[in-house]
């Protein structure tokens, strides 16, 4: 049934394309213009990528935290570690910077030495009030030293919040309006106004500022992504065009191919705008990916056209055969590649889903463009000259193909031994792979903002927040002495973990209240005793200003409290250990019958998201393999052929995974993409080889050895060309500043190189070794793909009659 439907389809397609050339070109131009108008809808991501689906329990907890306490990632920290800061000119300039920032509507409030408040008791002892830390502008170094000593020695509430006593580092905290944190307003404020103020400060004072905090990191990271899009597109175009020209030695062929992929890139941006998807670290890779994946289509089509011209010199017949003989195989290769990307759609991650949708649509789009544009353009051009066909007889290519043929003929046992050895070693390496849940590992290491992340980790133990939520199940239960003592005890657990910063909670405020009650003496910075508690808490309740401070730590009902700490960048295993230890002590200190507690925060959210993503992507890879196996079943209707075609493509994936284990590249969102992408692309060579092999079987009357070698000689050149283009095309990603993109480019390149060798050596070897099993003439007499167009069948039948006569 399938054979009847597909019989002659590509011959008819060729006739339609070549008879309607002008109309098709006009339609392509019109559609390109339409998509060009959609560019205005493109937008860059202003929010952090949430790798977890909305219904995931971890995400539900995080959203409930945000509902209670608002956006946690709205703080920008500015730090200075410079002894000259404590001079009148620079210290007052530091305070002026705080005032300037506080004047912007995008800023909720600023916490710094300029507006620092000190909690003190009124003379009658009935209230606490907040008085200014700096009562008048300091004019001498002695005054500043006095302020510094008072801050560092008498105000422990602000230790590790605004200052590091040991190193003398001091910082200002800028709290952005929570409503703008996930909008473009945040980005514009930071890149324009904020950067202008801090740069001016550095220039005037000759001091080096360190800036961090989630809003700042996200903004600078997004800027790097935007900057890299153009760099990748230009690099991909440059590398692929140079390699293409090196192989074909034709400016004409190179220019036509570049036009095809440039239109493909325009379509990619247009589809992003049409679907109104945000440009993220993943979708930013799609335009250069289209270039890298589109060039092999051009290579196969142009190479086939030139081979046909060289064979019989008939341009019209050559163009028809390009479409009819290469069309089906090229369609299947693009479908398999698109399937590798489309499997991301099944994940619950919105980030991956959008990437999968746009990538798969554009891969089919670049196939349509290459199939239409190349034959049509060549139909208007004169016949290729001899110099354009010289590359078909290049000696070093012939040498390479002969070397492969010699291995397949004479060293198949060695091929199998090497394959099994590589498989064994790779499996050992796979067991050494780690999973990375670090949110900053892939960030550009040379960027100034990344260096500042490391600075804050050293000075203030990190910038990634970990939140502990404690629900007392009763109104005003947080300020009960028993709850405060439990929170203080849990704070001690946090203090014992070196990767976590000092905890910040209502406990600190209550301790500060006791210190204020005892006239600011630092040794009284501790929880009140049972006897002191009632009186001190009564004084605190009478203090309206103190109530304002409570809002950051306790919800409006007094029922739920938060404990905030910050985590350094640690490996996944250590992060899991920290989480387990915190959860164990949380369950122990806060009995479940009296408290509802949970851990959340950006650090844990990313860890859980990474693990969830890895599980989903393993599923998507399995689906990709299953889909491609179905395509093979459709093409060949033979279980043995499915196995034979999958082995050369699964082995490179296993080898790459083994290499990752040995060289210490962890599994993370960026590297797990490698396998689905590489598998979808590497199967292309298998389909081209087997499609040609099937054609040769018909021509050579089912002589398998002859057919294998003929297929190897003809498709070997195109497979080598495309693999080299893909290798260097994906290699352009190593120029990225993002570790994940570098790893993606290097690993996909390596995998495709392994896949080329497997498809050119291992695949033919398997066909020859299993020739008796797969030489089923009954199956082959009923081809499931349109192997030969009708005109060629007639020619061959005519030749056979003439030979008999």
DAHU-V676683 format. One record per pair of residues at least 6 apart in sequence whose ideal C-beta (glycine too) atoms are under 8 Angstrom apart, sorted by the first residue. I is the first residue (numbers start at 1). J is the second residue. If there is no record, write none. Layout:
# DAHU-V676683
I,J  I,J
This chain:
# DAHU-V676683
2,634  2,784  3,782  3,783  3,784  6,328  6,784  6,785  6,786  7,786  8,786  8,789  8,790  9,328  9,786  10,323  10,324  10,325  10,327  10,328  10,786  10,789  11,320  11,324  11,786  11,789  11,790  11,791  13,323  13,324  13,327  14,319  14,320  14,321  14,322  14,323  14,324  14,327  14,375  14,789  15,320  17,24  17,323  17,371  17,372  17,375  17,376  18,316  18,319  18,320  18,323  18,375  18,376  18,379  21,376  21,379  21,380  24,372  24,376  25,373  25,376  28,263  28,369  28,372  28,373  31,267  32,263  32,266  32,267  32,270  34,270  35,266  35,267  35,269  35,270  35,271  35,273  35,274  36,266  36,270  37,270  38,269  38,270  38,271  38,273  38,274  39,269  39,270  39,273  40,273  41,273  41,274  41,276  42,269  42,272  42,273  42,279  43,184  43,276  43,278  43,279  44,184  44,187  44,222  44,225  44,226  44,278  44,279  45,222  45,278  45,279  45,280  46,182  46,183  46,184  46,186  46,187  46,222  46,278  47,182  48,73  48,182  48,214  48,218  48,602  49,280  49,281  49,351  50,59  50,350  50,351  50,605  50,609  51,349  51,351  51,606  51,609  51,610  51,612  51,613  51,669  52,58  52,59  52,348  52,349  52,605  52,608  52,609  52,612  53,59  53,348  53,349  53,350  54,60  54,63  55,348  56,348  56,608  56,612  58,600  58,604  58,605  58,608  59,605  61,469  61,598  61,600  62,600  62,601  62,605  64,469  65,72  65,467  65,469  65,562  65,600  65,601  66,72  68,469  68,555  68,560  68,562  69,552  69,555  69,562  70,178  71,178  71,181  71,182  72,214  72,465  72,467  72,564  72,601  72,602  73,181  73,213  73,214  73,215  73,218  73,465  73,602  74,108  74,175  74,176  74,177  74,178  74,181  74,214  74,215  75,173  75,174  75,175  75,176  75,213  75,214  75,215  76,173  76,174  76,176  76,190  76,194  76,211  76,212  76,213  76,215  76,216  77,171  77,172  77,173  77,174  77,211  77,212  77,213  77,456  77,460  77,463  78,97  78,171  78,172  78,173  78,174  78,198  78,209  78,210  78,211  79,169  79,170  79,171  79,172  79,209  79,210  79,211  79,212  79,455  79,456  79,459  79,460  80,94  80,169  80,170  80,171  80,207  80,208  80,209  80,210  81,167  81,168  81,169  81,210  81,455  81,459  82,90  82,207  82,208  83,168  84,90  84,205  84,207  85,91  85,94  85,170  85,207  86,141  86,144  86,145  86,148  87,141  87,144  88,138  88,139  88,140  88,141  88,143  88,144  89,205  90,205  90,207  91,113  91,138  91,144  92,137  92,138  93,201  93,204  93,205  94,112  94,113  94,114  94,172  94,201  94,205  95,112  95,113  95,114  95,134  96,114  97,172  97,197  97,198  97,201  98,110  98,112  98,113  98,114  98,115  98,172  99,114  100,197  101,107  101,110  101,172  101,174  101,194  101,197  102,109  102,110  102,115  104,189  104,193  105,177  106,176  106,177  106,180  106,185  106,186  106,189  106,193  107,174  107,175  107,176  107,177  108,175  108,176  108,177  108,178  109,175  110,172  110,173  110,174  110,175  111,162  111,172  111,173  111,175  112,162  112,172  112,173  113,133  113,134  113,147  113,151  113,162  113,170  113,172  114,134  115,132  116,132  116,133  116,134  116,151  116,158  116,162  117,130  117,131  117,132  117,133  117,545  118,130  118,131  118,132  118,133  118,155  118,520  119,128  119,129  119,130  119,157  119,512  119,513  119,515  119,516  119,546  120,128  120,129  120,130  120,131  120,516  120,520  121,127  121,128  121,129  121,516  121,517  121,519  121,539  122,128  122,129  125,517  125,539  126,539  126,542  127,539  127,542  127,543  128,513  128,516  128,517  128,539  128,540  128,543  128,545  128,546  129,543  129,545  130,545  130,546  133,147  133,150  133,151  133,155  134,147  138,144  138,147  151,158  151,162  151,163  152,159  152,163  152,165  153,522  154,520  154,522  156,511  156,515  156,522  156,525  157,508  157,509  157,511  157,512  157,515  157,525  159,165  159,502  160,460  160,461  160,501  160,502  161,173  161,504  162,170  162,171  162,172  162,173  163,169  163,170  163,171  164,170  164,459  164,460  167,459  169,459  169,460  171,460  174,194  174,213  176,186  176,189  176,215  180,186  180,189  181,215  186,215  186,219  187,219  187,222  190,215  190,216  190,219  190,220  191,219  191,223  194,216  198,209  198,211  201,207  201,209  202,208  202,209  210,452  210,455  210,456  211,449  211,452  212,449  212,452  212,453  212,455  212,456  212,463  213,463  214,463  214,465  214,602  216,449  217,440  217,443  217,449  217,453  217,463  220,447  220,449  221,443  221,444  221,449  224,444  224,447  224,737  224,738  225,279  225,280  225,281  225,284  225,738  226,279  226,284  228,284  228,736  228,737  228,738  228,741  229,279  229,284  229,287  231,735  232,284  232,285  232,287  232,288  232,732  232,733  232,736  233,265  233,287  233,288  233,291  235,288  235,732  235,735  236,288  236,291  236,292  236,729  236,732  237,258  237,261  237,262  237,291  239,728  239,729  239,731  239,732  240,261  240,291  240,292  240,295  240,725  240,728  240,729  241,254  241,257  241,258  243,724  243,725  243,728  244,253  244,254  244,257  244,295  244,298  244,299  244,725  245,251  245,254  247,299  247,391  247,721  247,724  248,254  248,302  248,388  248,391  249,387  249,388  249,390  249,391  250,384  250,387  250,388  252,381  252,388  253,298  253,302  253,388  256,298  256,302  256,373  256,374  256,377  256,378  257,294  257,295  257,298  257,299  257,302  257,374  259,373  260,294  260,297  260,298  260,366  260,369  260,370  260,373  260,374  261,290  261,291  261,294  261,295  261,298  261,366  263,369  263,373  264,290  264,291  264,294  264,362  264,365  264,366  264,369  265,287  265,290  265,291  267,290  267,362  267,365  267,366  267,369  268,286  268,287  268,290  268,358  268,362  268,365  269,287  271,358  271,361  271,362  271,365  272,279  272,283  272,286  272,358  275,354  275,357  275,358  277,283  277,354  277,357  277,358  278,354  280,351  280,354  280,355  281,442  281,738  281,740  281,741  282,351  282,352  282,354  282,355  282,673  283,354  283,355  283,358  285,733  285,741  285,744  286,355  286,358  286,359  286,362  288,729  288,732  288,733  289,359  290,362  290,363  290,366  291,729  292,725  292,726  292,729  292,730  292,732  293,337  293,363  293,366  293,681  293,726  294,366  294,369  294,370  295,722  295,725  295,729  296,684  296,721  296,722  296,725  296,726  297,330  297,334  297,366  297,367  297,370  297,371  298,370  298,374  299,718  299,721  299,722  299,725  300,326  300,329  300,330  300,688  300,718  300,722  301,322  301,326  301,330  301,370  301,371  301,374  301,375  302,374  303,392  303,717  303,718  303,721  304,321  304,322  304,325  304,326  304,718  305,318  305,319  305,322  305,374  305,375  305,378  305,384  306,384  306,388  306,389  306,392  307,392  307,714  308,314  308,317  308,318  308,321  308,322  309,315  309,318  309,383  309,384  309,389  310,389  310,392  312,318  313,383  315,378  315,379  315,383  317,791  319,375  319,378  319,379  320,789  320,791  321,789  321,792  322,374  322,375  323,371  323,375  324,786  324,789  325,695  325,788  325,789  327,371  328,691  328,785  328,786  329,687  329,688  329,691  329,692  329,785  330,367  330,370  330,371  331,367  331,371  332,631  332,635  332,687  332,691  333,683  333,684  333,687  333,688  334,363  334,364  334,366  334,367  334,684  335,364  335,631  336,627  336,628  336,631  336,680  336,683  336,684  336,687  337,363  337,680  337,681  337,683  337,684  338,359  338,360  338,361  338,363  338,364  338,680  339,360  339,624  339,627  339,628  339,631  339,680  340,624  340,628  340,676  340,677  340,678  340,679  340,680  340,681  341,355  341,356  341,359  341,360  341,363  341,676  341,677  341,680  342,356  342,357  342,359  342,360  343,356  343,620  343,621  343,623  343,624  343,627  343,676  344,352  344,353  344,355  344,356  344,359  344,617  344,620  344,676  345,353  345,356  345,357  345,360  346,616  346,619  346,620  346,623  347,353  347,356  347,613  347,616  347,617  347,619  347,620  348,612  348,616  349,609  349,612  349,613  349,616  352,613  352,616  352,617  391,397  392,717  397,717  397,720  400,716  400,720  401,712  401,713  401,716  401,717  401,720  404,712  404,716  404,760  404,761  404,764  405,709  405,712  405,713  407,414  407,415  407,761  407,765  408,415  408,708  408,709  408,712  408,761  408,764  408,765  408,768  409,709  412,765  412,768  412,769  415,761  415,762  415,765  416,765  419,651  419,758  419,762  422,651  422,655  422,658  423,651  423,654  423,655  425,658  426,654  426,655  426,657  426,658  426,659  427,654  427,658  428,658  428,661  429,657  429,658  429,659  429,660  429,661  429,662  430,654  430,657  430,658  430,661  431,661  432,661  432,662  433,657  433,660  433,661  433,665  433,666  433,667  434,571  434,572  434,573  434,664  434,666  434,667  435,572  435,610  435,611  435,614  435,666  435,667  435,668  436,571  436,572  436,610  436,666  436,667  436,668  437,572  437,575  437,606  437,607  437,608  437,609  437,610  437,611  437,668  438,569  438,570  438,571  438,572  438,575  438,606  438,668  439,464  439,602  439,603  439,606  440,450  440,453  440,464  440,569  441,569  441,666  441,668  441,739  441,740  442,668  442,670  442,738  442,739  442,740  442,741  442,743  443,449  443,450  443,453  443,738  443,739  444,450  444,736  444,737  444,738  444,739  445,737  445,739  446,737  447,737  453,463  453,569  456,462  456,463  457,463  457,568  457,569  460,501  460,566  461,499  461,500  461,501  461,502  461,566  461,567  461,568  462,499  462,500  462,501  462,566  462,567  462,568  462,569  463,566  464,566  464,567  464,568  464,569  464,601  464,602  464,603  464,606  465,564  465,565  465,566  465,567  465,601  465,602  465,603  466,500  466,564  466,565  466,566  466,567  466,582  466,599  466,600  466,601  466,603  466,604  467,562  467,563  467,564  467,599  467,600  467,601  468,490  468,562  468,563  468,564  468,565  468,582  468,586  468,597  468,598  468,599  469,560  469,561  469,562  469,597  469,598  469,599  469,600  470,478  470,483  470,487  470,560  470,561  470,562  470,563  470,590  470,595  470,596  470,597  471,559  471,560  471,595  471,596  471,597  472,478  472,480  472,483  472,559  472,560  472,561  472,594  472,595  473,559  473,594  473,595  473,596  474,559  475,557  475,558  475,559  476,557  476,558  476,559  477,483  477,558  477,559  478,484  478,506  478,554  478,558  478,559  478,560  478,561  479,506  479,510  479,537  479,554  479,558  481,527  481,528  481,530  481,533  483,561  484,506  484,507  484,510  484,527  485,527  486,589  486,590  487,505  487,506  487,507  487,561  487,563  488,507  488,527  489,589  490,503  490,563  490,585  490,586  490,589  490,590  491,503  491,505  491,507  491,563  493,581  493,582  493,585  493,589  494,500  494,502  494,503  494,563  494,565  494,582  495,502  495,503  497,578  497,581  497,582  499,567  499,568  499,570  499,574  499,578  500,565  500,566  500,567  500,568  500,578  501,565  501,566  501,567  502,565  503,563  503,564  503,565  504,553  504,563  504,564  504,565  505,553  505,561  505,562  505,563  505,564  506,550  506,553  506,554  506,561  507,527  507,563  509,546  509,549  509,550  509,553  510,527  510,528  510,536  510,537  510,540  511,525  511,526  511,527  512,525  513,528  513,536  513,537  513,539  513,540  513,546  514,524  514,525  514,526  514,527  514,528  514,532  514,536  515,521  515,522  515,524  515,525  517,524  517,532  517,536  517,539  518,524  528,536  528,537  540,546  541,547  553,561  553,562  554,560  554,561  554,562  555,561  564,601  567,575  567,578  567,603  570,578  572,607  572,610  572,666  575,603  575,607  576,607  579,599  579,604  579,607  582,599  583,599  586,597  586,599  587,597  590,597  610,668  610,669  613,669  613,672  614,667  614,672  617,672  617,673  617,675  617,676  618,672  620,676  621,675  621,676  621,679  624,676  624,679  624,680  625,646  625,650  625,679  628,646  628,649  628,679  628,680  628,683  629,642  629,646  631,687  632,641  632,642  632,645  632,646  633,639  633,642  634,784  635,687  635,690  635,691  635,784  635,785  636,642  636,645  636,690  636,694  636,779  636,784  637,779  637,782  637,784  638,774  638,776  638,779  640,770  640,773  640,774  641,690  641,774  644,763  644,766  644,767  644,770  644,774  645,683  645,686  645,687  645,690  645,763  647,758  647,762  647,763  647,766  648,686  648,755  648,758  648,759  648,762  648,763  648,766  649,679  649,682  649,683  649,686  649,755  649,758  649,759  650,679  651,754  651,758  651,762  652,678  652,682  652,751  652,752  652,754  652,755  652,758  653,675  653,678  653,679  653,751  655,751  655,754  656,674  656,675  656,678  656,747  656,750  656,751  656,754  657,675  659,665  659,747  659,750  660,666  660,667  660,671  660,747  665,671  665,743  665,747  668,740  669,740  670,738  670,739  670,740  670,741  670,743  670,744  671,740  671,743  671,744  671,747  673,744  674,743  674,744  674,747  674,748  674,751  675,751  677,744  677,748  678,747  678,748  678,751  678,752  678,755  681,726  681,748  681,752  681,755  682,751  682,752  682,755  682,756  682,758  682,759  684,722  685,719  685,722  685,723  685,755  685,756  685,759  685,760  686,759  686,763  688,715  688,718  688,719  689,711  689,712  689,715  689,719  689,759  689,760  689,763  689,764  690,711  690,763  691,785  691,787  692,710  692,711  692,714  692,715  693,707  693,708  693,711  693,767  694,780  694,783  694,785  694,787  695,711  695,787  695,788  696,706  696,707  696,708  696,710  696,711  697,703  697,704  697,707  697,780  698,780  698,783  698,787  698,788  699,707  699,710  699,796  700,706  700,707  700,710  702,775  702,777  702,780  704,767  704,768  704,771  704,774  704,775  705,768  705,771  708,764  708,767  708,768  709,764  711,764  712,760  712,764  716,760  719,756  719,759  719,760  720,756  720,760  723,752  723,753  723,755  723,756  726,749  726,752  727,749  727,752  727,753  727,756  728,749  730,744  730,745  730,748  730,749  730,752  731,745  731,746  731,749  732,745  733,741  733,742  733,744  733,745  733,746  733,748  734,742  734,745  734,746  736,742  736,745  767,774  788,796
